[in-house]
């Protein structure tokens, strides 16, 4: 396989365990909302969000100070023999933020811009995401600073196996459980699991999630983030008193997240009027047949080939006059520049970090509800939790059970966030962070500080 040939197999950016591609949003988020200010790092943004939520709660400031820092950050060198016989050395990281509620959980990414601070910041986000879903995990993040497009499949396998060896002592089914992220996929997790298992002398499927089902992966994992977006959108539509069969929806991004959300909402009677891929959008005010439009995984970049009355740019889709807008492609697409032109009555975040801090404030000032990614696309990590349970118990679940359990978990989380939204009169994003921080802080208070 030629170098770069794995590019088509990397995991969808939003189809990960984490809210972790919020790094894209962090690049544009600013502390004071000034669109011209210097961008924050992921770590700076995560710490600001921590303090923002803490200000709304009666929490011991010592606990807040502890949560502003990771428990540990492991940095390793990863030498890899290239196909031409040369050796190249890469740098890998695993940042473990907090484990007060359970083992660390979070993705592993292969990307040239992976840094220590990025992993720390994204590990913090993972802590909040697991907490808002009330999963018995803490947050972690890791990766290797490498461009996966520059690696052949055999080089990627050697990199993964060597990285697994370097972080072997830091991971495990009761310690830290990695998952796919940007630049990695189920095959990457299969190699990592195999390398770890070979060193342990026994098969340990629970060391990672997001694996192929044939070696312990869960049914329904790939569809889970999109399914959770659809469930939360349905609940939000009902909350604001709109019948779903009278609701128009525009979805930016037709990968795993966007397509699964679109098709499920379509099945429930919603009128999905626009969907897009990287090349643009198709639009039909009377509704699209979402099942007839191939998702990216089924046929890359096929959206514009679908016959529709109108075509739009991705920017134009974001400004359509619809009831619900679901940005499900990239981070950082709703900004200070275009937030004032968003005509949707509601935004449900399918991608990780699609709304900058400045745009968030503009939408809040315009009374446009934004249902945050930390809640809406949490189906990925939730079904990863189910996968972990199946691996630990050596008992596979049916697809029907996975879907039913996911529905229950999403409704529990929705009700918890809705309660804070109503009782405190805060935005949906603030409500989600309040739920998460309350649970983490309560666990820290119960366990105390080791002297």
Buried (B, 14 or more C-beta within 10 A) or exposed (E): EEBEEBEEBBBBBBBBBBBBBBBBBBBBBBEEBEEEEEEBBBBBBBBBBBEBBBEBBEBEEEBBEBBBEBBEBBEBEBEBBBBEEEEBEBBBBBBBBBBBBBBBBBBBBBBEEBBBBBBBBBBBBBBBBBBBBBBEBBBBBBBBBBEBBBBBBEBBBBBBBBBBBBBBEBBBBEBBBBBBBBBBBBBBBBBBBBBBBBEEEEBBBBBBBBBBBEBBBBBBBBBBBBBBBBBBBBBBBEBEEBEBEEBBBBBBBBBBBBBBBBBBBBEBEBBBBBBBBBEBBBBBBEBBEBEEBBBBBEEEEBBBEBEBEEBBEBBBBBBBEBBBBBBBBBBBBBBBEBBEEBEBBBBBBBBBBBBBBBBBBBBBEEEBBBBBBBBBBBBBBBBBBBBBBBBEEEEBBEEEBBBEBBBEBBEEBBEBBBEBBEEEEBBBBBBBBBBBBBBBBBBBEEEEEEE
